[in-house]
Amino acid sequence: MKRDVAIVGAGYVGVPLAQVFAEAGRSVVLVDVDAERVERLNRGDSYIEDVPSELLRRLVDDGLSATTDGS
């Protein structure tokens, strides 16, 4: 799937940034080296205080994804 935005680093800057782009209608992928973090994000389970899990789940359902693979 072609993405509009790729964000390297799914931490305290990357996840909220992904949220903003996704809410603006962009197709977003987060790239991170931490497989556990990626799995958690793809389940819609947020560890970022500013991005509630309920919101993240909705964004994931709408196409936001995370990966450890930059391709």
URLINQUI-V181474 format. One line per field, one symbol per residue. psi: psi as a letter, one per 30 degrees, with the letter a starting at -180 (. if undefined). Layout:
# URLINQUI-V181474
psi=???
This chain:
# URLINQUI-V181474
psi=kkkekkkjjhbfeeeeeeeeeefggkkkkkklfjeeeeeeeffgjkgjefjkeeeeeeeeeffklllfkg.
